Amino acid sequence: MNHSADRSQSTYLTGFVLAVLLTAIPFALVWGGLLVGPAVYAVIAVAAVLQVIVHLVFFLHIDLKSTPVENLFFLVFAAVLIFIMVGGSLWIMMDLHHRMQ
Amino acid sequence: MSAATILEEEQKHALHSREFGFWIYLMTDAVIFALLFASYAVLAKNSAAGPTSKELFDLGRTSVETGLLLVSSLTFGMASIALMHDQKGRVVRWLIVTLLLGLAFLGMELSEFSGMIDKGAGPEVSGFLSAFFTLVGTHGLHVALGSLGIVVMIAQVLTKGLTAPVRSRLTRLGLFWHFLDIVWIGIFSVVYLPGVL
């Protein structure tokens, strides 16, 4: 009992430290103007995706062993829906924007 | 098997279904936010000769808001750990800390909104600002409802104690609170950071 509680507290703290790092990196880059051009956007995007994964694993305790399979199914289903709808909308609108110029 | 154990099994089963149902709700909420993000990404540059994101956003404020939400996620985690240990007092104390952090976040966000509206950058000015207020405002509304949820749960822990239904509700509220922090990662990565570049 005590042991699992220790592990759980360290889980939250690990997640917190990782989240702080993954927040500090993009903020520092943008604030300090350390990078320019598309590289900044790439770093922001990668840090955001990594931080979402950190939150899912360390705060929401999603893993492939203990999380019920139906919960994982809906998580993946939502991710696919989001990918199709957001990706599709952006694709169409960027294309339109390009053609209107 | 006695009637009491059967009832207990039945209750466990019912609470498990609610947790699953809540998870489905969170995923649908994620889809709503994703579409608001897509609208914002499409409209972000359309400031209609009004103020642009570069003139309006203040990264200092955004970083403090980000810190408040992130620390509140950690303190809710501490409340969840106290719940595992059956420490009622600690659950309530960590929930109060989380509530204060959530309210501080809301206060900062509301002062940002009213400051923007005073500067003539309200939601009616341009496509960019309509999308901004819809996306960030929807997140703020969720944080306000989450804070209300924390108040209700503090009251329930104090009056009902750590019974099985109260534990289940606290767990679900925790999922909701951590989920809001995930949405905020999207907001600072899509709205604020690219907005000042």
Interface residues (C-beta under 8 A of the other chain):
Chain A: A5 S8 Q9 Y12 L13 G15 F16 A19 V20 T23 P26 F27 V30 W31 V40 Y41 I44 A45 A47 A48 Q51 V52 H55 L56 F59 L60 P68 E70 N71 F74 L75 F77 A78 L81 I82 M85 V86 S89 L90 M93
Chain B: F20 W23 I24 M27 T28 A30 V31 A34 L35 F37 A38 S39 A41 V42 L59 S63 T66 L70 V71 S73 L74 G77 M78 I81 M84 H85 L175 H178 F179 D181 I182 I185 G186 F188 S189 V190 L193 P194 V196 L197
